[in-house]
Amino acid sequence: MFSTKKQIILTIASLLITVFAFAQEREGDTIQTGVIDVVKPYTPSISDAFKVKETPTLDDTETATKKEVKYNIFSFPVASTFTPAKGKAAVVDKAKKVKLYDNYATLGVGTYTTVVGEAYLNHAIGRDQIFSAYVGHHSSQGDIENVLTDNGFSDSKLNLTYTKKDRDYSWTALGGFQYQTYNWYGLQQPLFNQATADSLDVGHSFINGYVGGDIAFEDAIVSSGSVLYRRFGDNLGSGENRFKANAIGTINIQDNDVDVEVFTDYVGGSFDKAYADPNQINYGNFQIGLAPTFQLKQDDLTVDLGVKAVYLNDTEASKSKFFIYPNIAASYRLVDEVLIAFGGVTGGLNQNSYYDFAQENPFVSPNIFIAPTDQQYKAFAGIKGKLSNTMSYSVSGNYTSEKNKALYTNNDITTTSEPYTYGNSFGLVYDDVTTFSVAGELNVDINRNFTLGIKGEYFSYDVTNQMEVWNLPDLTASVFLDYQITDQWFAGANLFYVGERKDQFNIPNLISPNTGIVTLDSYFDANAHVGYHINDRFSVFAKANNIVGEEYTKWQNTPVQGIQFLAGATYKFDFQ
């Protein structure tokens, strides 16, 4: 037994010596030895959790009972000398309620024996009916320096309106009358003397009467419509009839709304004689048209796509023609309300009339030729927007092509028995004209007490047959100002500038007439007014016109009055 254990110990010792010797021999090898420890992965075990009971067990042999606590308050009076001040509501300044009146009357008189008067009457008949009337008069004796004949004028008018409102629609009936007197005082000087002027009756008058009405519907296919008939003439045998009617509605095509306008316009009349011969002049132009428009909206872009189709019938010449015009407009908000770009192309057949020409130039002769103007297209583009909450602007460019555009020209001197044949009246010529213009506008509306508007436009023309584009200015500008200084005082001003114009003149000669071109100087006209409200009903005012005092000629040989002053009063009232 002992020998056996001894053998085992010897064997183990020999093995250790052998291993140690082997290790000493491997010491010079390039491969380094290493030790690899094998560790058994850690496998933890989770024991059951011990949950604390919500209601612990009390080991006390006796549970104590809470005692009831009673509170008692012992009050006694205390003398005090403090007296709080009573609160006072802050006073708010209230603006005095402005009394609005339904009626007013104005009367003013001034230099050159000028009289201005007008009255407006408005009366409600029940809750849904209103009747109104306007009466106006403006006259002056003229007294223009260096003029050989009478040069006064007068303009009197009466307008009546009746309006009725129902639940689904409202309509208005209107009518009126106007009487105007003027003088052909523009005799060429020194060609004619005072003796010739005294032999001429240069006075003439216009008479105008009209009736019409309009109607508007709620939630109907036809949204609105209007009709107007006008009879216009003069004291020399001229007469003209004008009838206009239109209707506007909306139709649905494949779930898209299309706005449609249907219109008709007729003008016809006659002049007792032509300018240079005794033959009567008759004219008549009838047109009917259709103008559908479809609007597209997407985010900040709005586009109106449409066309205008017009049929024209010249009733005197028995000729007809059909026209188609573009009717396209678009706008895009680049920067909200600050910067909006717009543009488009439109056109139309513009109906001319004796009434329109006489209102623009009261010195036309009673034998002009009336024909419509074909505005083939008007292309425009520009920007507009607001610089601030009180200031808005607009800048645009326009290019217009017109066929048969009417131009005023000074009539030839024929020295007949008619008082308008001495170079003191105007006729018409028609020509094809293209116009390029650039316009700008600035409006300032700080509050109800102050408003300011500035406008300007430059024109460049190209005419086909005439030597010049007669009596059209190359530049126009205007400034308008209204200022409520205090509750009682108010003031305002308006300024106008018109650039140079060209016109032709004719001087008779025994061999041949001598025709030339005259340049009408540009002119500036400044007007201002000031007023004072004595009370809610009564106010007084004073006006000054043509403050510069320049006796410019708006039309050839027809100078205007110099500086003019006028004062008057206005009274407001209600019917009890």
C-alpha positions as CSV (number, residue, x, y, z in Angstrom):
1,M,0.0,0.0,0.0
2,F,2.7,2.4,0.9
3,S,4.8,1.3,-2.1
4,T,1.9,2.0,-4.3
5,K,1.4,5.6,-3.1
6,K,5.2,6.1,-3.4
7,Q,5.0,5.0,-7.1
8,I,2.2,7.5,-7.8
9,I,4.2,10.4,-6.2
10,L,7.3,9.5,-8.2
11,T,5.3,9.3,-11.4
12,I,3.7,12.7,-10.9
13,A,7.1,14.3,-10.1
14,S,8.7,12.8,-13.2
15,L,5.9,14.2,-15.3
16,L,6.3,17.7,-13.9
17,I,10.1,17.5,-14.6
18,T,9.4,16.4,-18.1
19,V,6.9,19.2,-18.8
20,F,9.3,21.8,-17.3
21,A,12.1,20.6,-19.5
22,F,10.0,20.7,-22.6
23,A,8.9,24.2,-21.8
24,Q,12.6,25.3,-21.5
25,E,13.3,23.8,-24.9
26,R,10.4,25.8,-26.5
27,E,11.5,29.1,-25.2
28,G,13.2,30.1,-28.4
29,D,10.1,29.5,-30.6
30,T,8.5,32.5,-32.5
31,I,5.0,31.5,-31.5
32,Q,4.1,32.9,-28.1
33,T,2.2,30.8,-25.7
34,G,-1.0,32.0,-24.1
35,V,-3.3,31.0,-21.4
36,I,-7.0,30.3,-22.2
37,D,-9.3,30.5,-19.3
38,V,-12.7,28.9,-19.7
39,V,-15.3,30.5,-17.5
40,K,-18.7,29.1,-17.1
41,P,-21.4,31.5,-18.3
42,Y,-23.3,33.2,-15.5
43,T,-26.9,31.9,-15.2
44,P,-28.7,33.9,-12.6
45,S,-31.9,32.7,-11.0
46,I,-34.8,35.0,-9.9
47,S,-36.4,34.2,-6.7
48,D,-40.1,34.9,-5.9
49,A,-40.8,38.5,-5.0
50,F,-42.1,39.3,-1.6
51,K,-45.3,41.5,-1.9
52,V,-46.0,43.9,0.9
53,K,-49.6,43.7,2.1
54,E,-51.6,46.8,1.5
55,T,-53.2,46.6,5.0
56,P,-50.5,45.6,7.5
57,T,-51.5,43.4,10.4
58,L,-51.6,45.3,13.6
59,D,-50.0,43.5,16.5
60,D,-51.4,45.9,19.0
61,T,-53.8,44.3,21.3
62,E,-56.0,47.5,21.2
63,T,-56.7,50.0,18.5
64,A,-57.0,53.7,19.7
65,T,-60.1,55.7,18.7
66,K,-59.6,59.3,17.4
67,K,-61.0,62.0,19.7
68,E,-63.4,64.6,18.3
69,V,-61.9,68.1,18.3
70,K,-64.4,71.1,18.7
71,Y,-63.5,74.6,17.6
72,N,-65.1,77.7,19.1
73,I,-64.7,81.3,17.8
74,F,-65.1,84.1,20.3
75,S,-65.9,87.4,18.3
76,F,-66.0,90.9,19.8
77,P,-66.3,94.4,18.1
78,V,-63.2,96.4,17.3
79,A,-63.4,100.1,16.7
80,S,-61.8,101.3,13.4
81,T,-61.2,104.7,11.9
82,F,-60.4,103.5,8.4
83,T,-62.9,104.6,5.7
84,P,-62.2,103.2,2.2
85,A,-62.6,105.6,-0.7
86,K,-65.4,104.9,-3.1
87,G,-64.2,103.8,-6.6
88,K,-64.9,106.0,-9.6
89,A,-65.3,104.6,-13.1
90,A,-62.8,106.0,-15.7
91,V,-64.4,108.5,-18.1
92,V,-64.3,107.3,-21.8
93,D,-64.4,110.1,-24.4
94,K,-67.3,109.3,-26.7
95,A,-67.3,110.6,-30.3
96,K,-70.3,112.6,-31.0
97,K,-72.8,110.6,-33.0
98,V,-72.9,112.0,-36.5
99,K,-76.4,112.9,-37.6
100,L,-77.1,111.7,-41.1
101,Y,-79.8,113.5,-43.1
102,D,-81.6,112.2,-46.2
103,N,-81.7,115.5,-48.1
104,Y,-79.6,118.5,-48.8
105,A,-79.6,121.7,-50.8
106,T,-76.6,123.8,-52.0
107,L,-76.3,127.3,-53.4
108,G,-73.2,129.2,-54.5
109,V,-72.4,132.3,-56.5
110,G,-69.1,133.5,-57.8
111,T,-67.1,135.6,-60.3
112,Y,-68.0,135.6,-64.0
113,T,-71.6,135.7,-62.8
114,T,-71.4,132.0,-61.9
115,V,-74.3,130.3,-60.2
116,V,-74.2,126.7,-58.8
117,G,-77.2,125.1,-57.2
118,E,-78.2,121.5,-56.5
119,A,-80.7,119.7,-54.3
120,Y,-81.0,116.0,-53.4
121,L,-84.2,114.6,-52.0
122,N,-84.5,111.1,-50.6
123,H,-87.8,109.7,-49.2
124,A,-88.5,106.1,-47.9
125,I,-91.9,104.8,-48.7
126,G,-92.3,102.0,-46.1
127,R,-89.5,99.6,-45.4
128,D,-88.7,98.4,-48.9
129,Q,-89.3,101.4,-51.2
130,I,-87.2,104.5,-51.8
131,F,-87.9,107.5,-54.0
132,S,-85.1,110.0,-54.7
133,A,-84.7,113.1,-56.9
134,Y,-81.8,115.3,-57.9
135,V,-81.9,118.8,-59.3
136,G,-78.8,120.6,-60.4
137,H,-77.8,123.8,-62.2
138,H,-74.4,125.4,-63.2
139,S,-74.1,128.5,-65.3
140,S,-71.8,131.3,-66.1
141,Q,-71.9,134.4,-68.2
142,G,-68.4,133.8,-69.5
143,D,-66.7,137.2,-69.9
144,I,-63.5,135.6,-71.1
145,E,-61.0,138.2,-72.2
146,N,-60.2,138.8,-75.9
147,V,-63.2,136.8,-77.1
148,L,-65.5,138.4,-79.8
149,T,-68.8,136.6,-79.1
150,D,-70.9,135.5,-76.1
151,N,-69.1,132.7,-74.3
152,G,-71.4,131.7,-71.4
153,F,-72.8,128.3,-70.7
154,S,-75.4,126.6,-68.6
155,D,-76.2,123.0,-67.5
156,S,-79.5,122.1,-65.8
157,K,-80.6,118.5,-65.0
158,L,-83.3,116.5,-63.2
159,N,-82.8,112.9,-62.2
160,L,-85.5,110.7,-60.7
161,T,-85.1,107.2,-59.1
162,Y,-87.5,104.7,-57.6
163,T,-86.2,101.5,-55.9
164,K,-88.1,98.6,-54.5
165,K,-86.6,95.6,-52.6
166,D,-88.3,92.2,-52.3
167,R,-87.1,89.0,-50.7
168,D,-85.7,87.4,-53.9
169,Y,-85.0,90.4,-56.1
170,S,-84.8,94.2,-56.2
171,W,-85.4,96.6,-59.0
172,T,-84.9,100.3,-59.8
173,A,-86.7,102.6,-62.3
174,L,-85.0,105.8,-63.3
175,G,-85.5,108.8,-65.6
176,G,-84.2,112.2,-66.2
177,F,-84.0,115.4,-68.3
178,Q,-81.0,117.7,-69.1
179,Y,-80.8,121.0,-70.9
180,Q,-77.4,122.6,-71.8
181,T,-76.5,125.8,-73.6
182,Y,-73.1,126.7,-75.1
183,N,-71.6,129.2,-77.6
184,W,-69.2,128.6,-80.6
185,Y,-67.0,131.5,-79.5
186,G,-63.7,130.2,-80.9
187,L,-63.4,132.5,-84.0
188,Q,-59.9,132.6,-85.4
189,Q,-58.3,135.9,-84.8
190,P,-57.2,138.2,-86.3
191,L,-58.9,136.6,-89.3
192,F,-62.3,137.8,-88.1
193,N,-63.2,141.1,-86.5
194,Q,-65.9,142.3,-84.1
195,A,-68.3,143.2,-86.9
196,T,-68.3,139.7,-88.2
197,A,-68.8,138.3,-84.7
198,D,-71.8,140.6,-84.0
199,S,-73.5,139.2,-87.1
200,L,-73.3,135.6,-85.9
201,D,-75.7,133.8,-83.5
202,V,-73.2,131.3,-82.1
203,G,-75.5,130.0,-79.3
204,H,-76.6,126.4,-79.4
205,S,-78.3,124.0,-77.0
206,F,-78.6,120.3,-76.3
207,I,-81.6,118.5,-75.0
208,N,-81.4,115.1,-73.3
209,G,-84.1,112.8,-71.9
210,Y,-83.8,109.2,-70.7
211,V,-85.7,106.4,-69.0
212,G,-84.4,103.0,-67.8
213,G,-84.1,100.6,-65.0
214,D,-82.2,97.6,-63.6
215,I,-83.0,94.5,-61.7
216,A,-81.0,92.1,-59.5
217,F,-82.0,88.5,-58.5
218,E,-81.0,86.4,-55.5
219,D,-79.9,82.8,-56.2
220,A,-81.1,82.7,-59.8
221,I,-79.6,81.8,-63.1
222,V,-79.9,85.4,-64.3
223,S,-78.3,87.6,-61.6
224,S,-78.9,91.1,-63.0
225,G,-80.1,93.0,-66.0
226,S,-80.5,96.6,-67.1
227,V,-82.2,98.7,-69.9
228,L,-81.8,102.3,-71.0
229,Y,-83.4,104.5,-73.6
230,R,-82.1,108.0,-74.4
231,R,-83.3,110.7,-76.7
232,F,-80.7,113.4,-77.5
233,G,-80.9,116.4,-79.8
234,D,-80.1,120.0,-80.3
235,N,-81.8,123.2,-81.4
236,L,-80.6,122.8,-85.0
237,G,-82.7,119.8,-86.1
238,S,-80.4,117.0,-84.9
239,G,-81.8,114.0,-83.1
240,E,-80.5,110.7,-81.8
241,N,-82.0,107.6,-80.3
242,R,-80.0,105.2,-78.1
243,F,-81.2,101.9,-76.7
244,K,-79.1,99.6,-74.5
245,A,-79.9,96.4,-72.7
246,N,-78.0,93.6,-71.1
247,A,-78.4,90.5,-68.9
248,I,-75.8,88.7,-66.8
249,G,-76.2,85.2,-65.5
250,T,-74.4,81.9,-64.6
251,I,-74.7,78.5,-66.2
252,N,-73.2,75.3,-65.1
253,I,-71.3,73.2,-67.6
254,Q,-69.9,69.8,-66.3
255,D,-69.9,71.1,-62.7
256,N,-68.1,74.4,-63.8
257,D,-69.8,77.8,-63.5
258,V,-69.6,80.0,-66.6
259,D,-70.6,83.7,-66.3
260,V,-72.4,84.8,-69.5
261,E,-73.4,88.4,-70.5
262,V,-75.9,89.0,-73.4
263,F,-76.2,92.6,-74.6
264,T,-77.6,94.7,-77.3
265,D,-76.9,98.3,-78.3
266,Y,-78.6,100.5,-80.9
267,V,-77.8,104.1,-81.8
268,G,-79.4,105.9,-84.7
269,G,-80.2,109.5,-85.7
270,S,-79.9,112.2,-88.2
271,F,-78.4,115.7,-88.7
272,D,-80.4,118.3,-90.6
273,K,-77.6,119.0,-93.0
274,A,-73.9,118.2,-93.7
275,Y,-71.1,120.6,-92.9
276,A,-70.5,121.8,-96.5
277,D,-73.7,120.8,-98.3
278,P,-77.4,120.8,-97.6
279,N,-77.9,117.0,-97.7
280,Q,-79.2,115.3,-94.5
281,I,-77.0,112.9,-92.7
282,N,-78.6,109.7,-91.3
283,Y,-76.9,106.9,-89.4
284,G,-77.8,103.7,-87.6
285,N,-75.7,101.0,-85.9
286,F,-77.2,98.0,-84.2
287,Q,-75.1,95.4,-82.4
288,I,-75.8,92.3,-80.3
289,G,-73.2,90.3,-78.5
290,L,-72.4,87.4,-76.2
291,A,-69.6,87.3,-73.7
292,P,-69.0,84.0,-71.7
293,T,-66.3,84.0,-69.1
294,F,-64.9,81.0,-67.1
295,Q,-62.8,81.7,-63.9
296,L,-60.0,79.5,-62.7
297,K,-58.7,79.8,-59.1
298,Q,-55.7,78.0,-57.7
299,D,-54.0,79.2,-54.5
300,D,-52.9,82.8,-55.3
301,L,-53.6,82.6,-59.0
302,T,-56.9,83.8,-60.6
303,V,-57.5,83.6,-64.3
304,D,-60.6,84.7,-66.3
305,L,-60.9,83.1,-69.7
306,G,-63.4,84.4,-72.0
307,V,-64.3,85.7,-75.5
308,K,-66.7,88.4,-76.8
309,A,-68.7,87.9,-80.0
310,V,-70.4,90.9,-81.5
311,Y,-72.7,91.1,-84.6
312,L,-72.9,94.6,-86.1
313,N,-75.5,95.8,-88.6
314,D,-75.2,99.2,-90.3
315,T,-78.9,99.9,-90.9
316,E,-78.3,102.9,-93.2
317,A,-75.6,101.2,-95.4
318,S,-77.3,97.7,-95.1
319,K,-74.0,96.1,-94.2
320,S,-73.3,93.5,-91.5
321,K,-70.1,92.3,-89.9
322,F,-69.1,89.8,-87.2
323,F,-66.4,90.4,-84.6
324,I,-64.7,88.2,-82.1
325,Y,-62.5,89.7,-79.3
326,P,-60.4,88.2,-76.5
327,N,-61.5,88.7,-72.9
328,I,-58.7,87.3,-70.8
329,A,-57.4,88.6,-67.5
330,A,-55.2,87.1,-64.7
331,S,-53.8,88.1,-61.4
332,Y,-51.2,86.4,-59.1
333,R,-50.5,87.3,-55.5
334,L,-46.7,87.3,-55.3
335,V,-46.5,88.7,-51.7
336,D,-50.0,88.6,-50.1
337,E,-51.6,92.0,-50.5
338,V,-48.2,93.8,-50.9
339,L,-47.4,92.7,-54.5
340,I,-49.9,91.4,-57.0
341,A,-49.1,90.9,-60.7
342,F,-51.9,91.3,-63.2
343,G,-52.3,91.3,-67.0
344,G,-54.6,90.3,-69.8
345,V,-55.9,91.0,-73.3
346,T,-59.4,92.4,-73.9
347,G,-61.3,94.0,-76.8
348,G,-64.7,95.2,-77.9
349,L,-66.8,97.1,-80.4
350,N,-67.2,100.6,-78.8
351,Q,-70.5,102.2,-79.8
352,N,-70.0,106.0,-80.5
353,S,-72.9,108.5,-80.3
354,Y,-73.6,112.2,-80.7
355,Y,-74.5,112.4,-77.0
356,D,-71.0,111.1,-76.0
357,F,-69.2,113.4,-78.3
358,A,-71.2,116.5,-77.3
359,Q,-70.5,115.8,-73.6
360,E,-66.8,115.5,-74.2
361,N,-66.5,118.4,-76.6
362,P,-69.5,120.8,-76.5
363,F,-68.2,122.7,-79.6
364,V,-68.8,119.9,-82.1
365,S,-70.8,120.9,-85.1
366,P,-74.3,119.4,-85.7
367,N,-73.3,117.3,-88.7
368,I,-70.6,114.8,-87.5
369,F,-70.4,111.3,-88.9
370,I,-71.2,108.6,-86.3
371,A,-69.6,105.1,-86.5
372,P,-68.4,102.5,-84.0
373,T,-64.7,102.0,-83.0
374,D,-63.3,98.5,-83.4
375,Q,-60.9,98.0,-80.5
376,Q,-59.2,94.9,-81.8
377,Y,-57.3,94.3,-78.6
378,K,-55.9,96.0,-75.5
379,A,-53.0,94.2,-73.9
380,F,-52.1,95.3,-70.4
381,A,-49.8,94.1,-67.6
382,G,-48.6,95.6,-64.3
383,I,-48.3,95.3,-60.6
384,K,-50.4,96.6,-57.7
385,G,-50.6,96.2,-54.0
386,K,-50.3,97.9,-50.6
387,L,-47.2,99.6,-49.3
388,S,-48.9,99.8,-45.9
389,N,-52.4,99.6,-44.4
390,T,-53.0,103.2,-45.6
391,M,-51.2,103.3,-48.9
392,S,-51.9,101.4,-52.1
393,Y,-50.2,101.7,-55.6
394,S,-50.6,100.5,-59.2
395,V,-48.2,100.5,-62.1
396,S,-49.2,99.3,-65.5
397,G,-48.4,99.3,-69.2
398,N,-50.9,99.1,-72.1
399,Y,-50.8,98.5,-75.8
400,T,-54.0,99.2,-77.7
401,S,-54.9,98.7,-81.4
402,E,-58.0,100.5,-82.6
403,K,-59.6,100.7,-86.0
404,N,-61.8,103.6,-86.9
405,K,-60.9,105.6,-83.9
406,A,-62.7,109.0,-83.7
407,L,-60.4,112.1,-83.5
408,Y,-61.6,115.7,-83.1
409,T,-60.3,118.2,-85.6
410,N,-61.0,121.9,-86.1
411,N,-63.5,122.4,-88.9
412,D,-62.5,124.2,-92.1
413,I,-63.4,127.8,-92.5
414,T,-66.2,128.1,-95.2
415,T,-67.9,131.4,-94.0
416,T,-71.4,130.2,-94.8
417,S,-74.6,131.4,-93.2
418,E,-74.2,128.9,-90.4
419,P,-72.6,130.2,-87.3
420,Y,-70.3,127.2,-86.8
421,T,-68.4,127.4,-90.1
422,Y,-65.9,130.1,-89.1
423,G,-63.3,127.8,-87.7
424,N,-65.1,127.9,-84.3
425,S,-66.4,124.3,-84.3
426,F,-65.0,120.8,-84.5
427,G,-65.7,117.7,-86.6
428,L,-64.5,114.1,-86.6
429,V,-62.1,112.1,-88.6
430,Y,-61.6,108.3,-88.2
431,D,-58.3,106.5,-88.4
432,D,-56.5,103.4,-87.3
433,V,-54.5,104.2,-84.2
434,T,-52.2,102.1,-82.0
435,T,-51.4,103.5,-78.5
436,F,-48.7,102.6,-76.0
437,S,-49.1,104.0,-72.5
438,V,-47.5,103.7,-69.1
439,A,-49.6,104.6,-66.0
440,G,-49.0,104.9,-62.3
441,E,-51.3,105.5,-59.4
442,L,-50.8,106.1,-55.6
443,N,-53.6,106.3,-53.1
444,V,-53.1,107.3,-49.4
445,D,-56.1,106.8,-47.0
446,I,-54.7,107.5,-43.5
447,N,-58.2,107.6,-42.0
448,R,-61.6,109.1,-42.7
449,N,-60.1,112.5,-42.2
450,F,-57.3,112.4,-44.9
451,T,-57.2,111.0,-48.4
452,L,-54.8,111.6,-51.2
453,G,-54.6,110.3,-54.8
454,I,-52.0,110.8,-57.4
455,K,-52.3,109.6,-61.0
456,G,-50.2,109.9,-64.1
457,E,-50.1,108.4,-67.6
458,Y,-47.8,108.8,-70.6
459,F,-49.0,108.1,-74.2
460,S,-47.2,107.3,-77.5
461,Y,-49.3,107.1,-80.6
462,D,-49.0,105.7,-84.1
463,V,-51.6,106.9,-86.7
464,T,-52.1,105.3,-90.1
465,N,-53.6,108.0,-92.5
466,Q,-53.7,111.3,-90.6
467,M,-50.7,113.5,-90.2
468,E,-51.1,113.5,-86.4
469,V,-53.3,111.9,-83.7
470,W,-55.5,115.0,-83.4
471,N,-56.2,116.5,-79.9
472,L,-54.9,113.6,-77.9
473,P,-52.3,114.5,-75.2
474,D,-49.0,112.9,-74.7
475,L,-49.1,113.2,-70.9
476,T,-51.8,113.5,-68.2
477,A,-51.5,113.8,-64.4
478,S,-53.8,114.6,-61.5
479,V,-53.8,115.0,-57.8
480,F,-56.8,114.8,-55.5
481,L,-56.8,115.7,-51.8
482,D,-59.5,115.8,-49.1
483,Y,-58.7,116.7,-45.5
484,Q,-61.1,116.9,-42.5
485,I,-59.1,119.4,-40.4
486,T,-61.3,119.4,-37.4
487,D,-64.9,118.5,-36.7
488,Q,-65.9,121.8,-38.2
489,W,-63.2,122.7,-40.7
490,F,-62.6,120.7,-44.0
491,A,-60.6,121.4,-47.1
492,G,-59.6,119.8,-50.4
493,A,-57.8,120.3,-53.7
494,N,-57.5,118.8,-57.1
495,L,-54.8,119.5,-59.7
496,F,-54.8,118.6,-63.4
497,Y,-52.0,118.6,-66.0
498,V,-52.6,117.9,-69.7
499,G,-49.7,117.8,-72.1
500,E,-49.4,119.1,-75.6
501,R,-51.9,118.3,-78.4
502,K,-51.9,118.7,-82.1
503,D,-54.7,120.1,-84.2
504,Q,-55.1,121.3,-87.8
505,F,-56.3,124.7,-89.0
506,N,-57.4,126.0,-92.3
507,I,-57.1,129.6,-93.7
508,P,-59.2,130.2,-96.9
509,N,-57.3,131.5,-99.9
510,L,-58.5,132.8,-103.2
511,I,-56.3,130.2,-105.0
512,S,-56.2,127.3,-102.6
513,P,-56.8,126.7,-98.9
514,N,-53.8,126.8,-96.6
515,T,-53.9,123.9,-94.1
516,G,-51.4,123.5,-91.4
517,I,-50.8,122.0,-88.0
518,V,-51.0,123.9,-84.7
519,T,-49.6,122.8,-81.4
520,L,-51.8,123.4,-78.3
521,D,-49.7,124.2,-75.3
522,S,-49.9,122.0,-72.2
523,Y,-51.8,123.4,-69.3
524,F,-52.1,123.1,-65.6
525,D,-55.3,123.7,-63.7
526,A,-55.4,123.9,-59.9
527,N,-58.6,124.0,-57.8
528,A,-59.1,124.2,-54.0
529,H,-62.0,124.5,-51.6
530,V,-62.4,125.1,-47.8
531,G,-65.5,124.8,-45.7
532,Y,-66.9,125.1,-42.2
533,H,-69.7,123.1,-40.5
534,I,-71.6,125.6,-38.4
535,N,-73.8,122.8,-37.0
536,D,-75.1,119.4,-38.1
537,R,-77.4,121.0,-40.7
538,F,-75.7,124.1,-41.9
539,S,-72.3,124.6,-43.5
540,V,-70.5,127.2,-45.6
541,F,-67.8,126.8,-48.2
542,A,-65.5,128.8,-50.6
543,K,-63.9,127.5,-53.8
544,A,-61.1,128.8,-56.1
545,N,-60.8,127.4,-59.6
546,N,-57.9,127.8,-62.1
547,I,-55.8,129.3,-59.3
548,V,-52.9,129.7,-61.6
549,G,-55.0,132.1,-63.6
550,E,-53.8,130.7,-67.0
551,E,-56.4,131.2,-69.8
552,Y,-55.4,128.0,-71.5
553,T,-57.1,126.6,-74.6
554,K,-58.5,123.0,-74.0
555,W,-59.7,123.1,-77.6
556,Q,-58.3,125.3,-80.4
557,N,-59.4,128.9,-80.3
558,T,-61.5,128.4,-77.1
559,P,-59.7,129.9,-74.1
560,V,-61.2,129.2,-70.7
561,Q,-61.9,131.6,-67.8
562,G,-59.1,132.8,-65.6
563,I,-59.0,132.5,-61.9
564,Q,-62.5,132.0,-60.4
565,F,-63.9,132.4,-56.9
566,L,-67.2,131.0,-55.6
567,A,-68.8,131.0,-52.1
568,G,-71.9,129.3,-50.9
569,A,-73.8,127.3,-48.3
570,T,-75.3,123.8,-47.8
571,Y,-78.3,122.9,-45.7
572,K,-79.2,119.3,-44.7
573,F,-82.6,118.3,-43.6
574,D,-85.2,115.5,-43.2
575,F,-88.8,115.2,-44.0
576,Q,-91.0,114.7,-40.9
